[in-house]
Amino acid sequence: DVPAGSLKYFWGGAILLGGFGLIEVNSTQMTFSFIEHSERTLYQTTLNPRS
């Protein structure tokens, strides 16, 4: 089961031109971004290293 609030889904509609996912990783964190065609960030989350 998927925990409540943890599933992120976006339906762009018929006229949206698309977008892409971006993953940035460095020694302290990993950031996931979902960006639409106009360069606007739709969703972003950051994960820290496991301890």
Secondary structure, DSSP 8 states (H G I E B T S, - for coil): ---TT--------SS---EEEEEEE-SS-EEEEEEETTS-EEEEEEE----
